[in-house]
Amino acid sequence: MTAASTVRNRKVRITGGVLATVALAGCSAGTDGTPYPVETAATAASQSAKAAQLPQRPADLSLRGVDLCAVFPQVQLDALKITSLPRAAPEGADPTCVFDADGAEPVHSYHVRAVPSDLDQWITGARKKNSMTTEPKSIGGYPALTNYRAAGDPADCETLVGVAKGQTLAVQTFAITRGKLTQPQLCDMSAHAADLALQSLKASN
């Protein structure tokens, strides 16, 4: 092998290594090893644009003192196919009530939480996760977000409604029977339950 060909081979190896580094620079691995995009100036601008799409809150609906396990009247429990008594979740970061729809397949569950945060915390703040897909929307005229993990087997979807300053109503739908509900179905179910809960809050305020 000549000296010139050795130099050419070294250049090819170095160039390939640089390309591999560039290809990997835009991704990071989640806790389960799944790559997801790293925050860049472009994605940060995109997140800010999401916040700008949210409608203005028409009025404050405080969650303070609200019994989350009573947020759905019986007619709404029937509409959501809730077949078990609502139960308070074990003490965690936020007050939560669990509503199980376990009378028929596919079995699923709704977790209703009162979160002491504004919606922007999921867009550009401390609750934002690069592994989650967050989409702005409106629920009953209130600013809201759909929040879910797009990769892997659909397991849940969360609808977040900014009901008052520093207060978010979170309604998360979990697929207990796996493989029977698609991601769009879980998100539609979550949004529907969030809308019903918001109706109850409006009626009680």
N, C-alpha and C positions, 0 to 999 in steps of 0.2 A: 504494500500500500504506500502511495506517495505521500509526501508531507502535505501537498495541496488537498488530496482527498481526505486526509485525517482532519484537516481544518474544516472542510465542508461537512463532514459527519458530525463534528462537534457543534457546528452551527445549527444543524437540523435538530440535534438532541436538545440544545438550549432553547430553540424557538418552540419546540413542542412542549417543553416544560413551562414556558411563559404562557402559551395558549391555555394549557391545563389550569394554570393558576388563575388566569383571567376568567375562565369558564366557571371556576369554583367561587370566585370572589363575590358573586351576586347572590349566593345562597348560604344558608346556615342550617344546621340540623336541629330539629325539635327534640323533645325528650324521648320520642319513640323512634328517632333516627330518620324521620321524614324531613327532607329538605324544604325550606320555605324561604321566601325572599327576605333579604336583609333591608332594613330601612335605608332609603337613599333620599336625596333632595327631591327627586321626582315623586317617590311614593309619599313623602311627607306633604308635598303640595296636593297630592291626590286626597290624602286624609283631610286636609283643611277644606278642600272642595266639598267633601262629604258633609262636613259640619255646616257649610253654607247652604246646603240643600234642605236642611231641616226646617220645618215650618215653625213659626212663633207659637209659643204656648198660649192658648186662649184665656186660661185662668189657672190658678194654682189649685191642685187637689191634694191636700196633705195626707200623707200616710201615717202620721203620728197618731197613735191610739187606735188604729184600724186593726180589727181582728181578721187577719188574712184567711183564717179557716172559715170565715163567714162571708167572704167576698163574693161568692157565687150563691144566689138564691136557688131554691130547689129546682125551678124551671130551667135554670142555666146548668145545674149539675146534671139534669136529665139530658140536656142538649149536648153536653160534653161526654156523656156516657159514663159518668162517675158512679161507680157501684159500691165503693167502700166509704166509710166515714173519713172525712178529712182529718189529717193528723199533723201536729206540729213536728217539724224535723228536729233531730237532736241539736242542741245549742251549737251554733256555728257563728260565722262572721256576721251574718245578716238574719233577721227573723224570716222564717220560711214555713210555709204550709204545703203539705203534699196531698195531692188528689189523685187517687188511683182509678184507672179505667180498666178493671181486670175481670169484667164479667164475660168477655168474649175476646177472641183473637182479632187483630193483633193487640196484645196487652200493652198499654202505655201509661204514662204518668205525667202529671203536671206539677211543677214546683213553682210556687208563687212566692216571691221575695220582695222585701222592702229594702232597697239599697240606698244608703246615705251618700249618694254621689250624683253629679250632673252627667248628662249623656256624653259630653265631650271627653270624659275620662276613658271611654271605650274607643274614642277616635284618636286622640293625641295625648291622652293622659296615662295615669298609672295602671289603669285596667286594660289598656290596649295590649293585644298579643299579635305578633306577626303571623302566628299559625292560624289565626281566626279570620274568617271573611265577615266583614261588617258592612251592611248596606243600609242607607238612610231610607226612611219611609214615614208615613203618617198613619196613626191609629186614632180614630175618632177625632181627628183634627189636632191631635197632639204630636209633638216630635217623637220619633221612635227609630229604633235600629233593629235590624235582624242580625243576629250574631251566631255563627256556626263554624265548625271545622269542615272545610270542603273536601279534604283528603280522607280516604279510607271508608270503611263501612258506616253509613249514616246512623248515628246513635242518638242525636239530640239536636234541638234548635231552640234558641232563646230570642224572645222579643223584649226589648227594653223600651219603656215609655217614660219620657221625662215629664212627670206629673206636677212637679213643683220645684222651686229653687233648691238644689242640693238633695233632691229626692227622685229616685227612679223606681218604677214598678217593673219587676223582671218576671216574666212568665216563660218557663223553660219546659219544653216537651221532651220526654225521654222515651225511646223505644225499648220496652222491656222484652217484647218478642222481637228478636233481631232478624233482619233480612226481609221484613214484611212492609216496612214503610220507607219511602224514598225521602231524600233530603227536602225536596219541595213540599212533600206532604207534611213532614214534621214542622217545617217553617209555617205552612198555612195553618196548621192546627194550633201552633203557638200564637200566631197573630190573632186568630179567632178567639182564643181563650183570653188573650190580653185585651181585646176589644170588649168582651163581656165583662171582665173585671173593671175596665174603665167605666163602663156604663153604670155599674154598681157604685163606684166611687162618686160619679157625678150625681147619682140619685141621693147619696147620703151626705153630700156636702151642701 
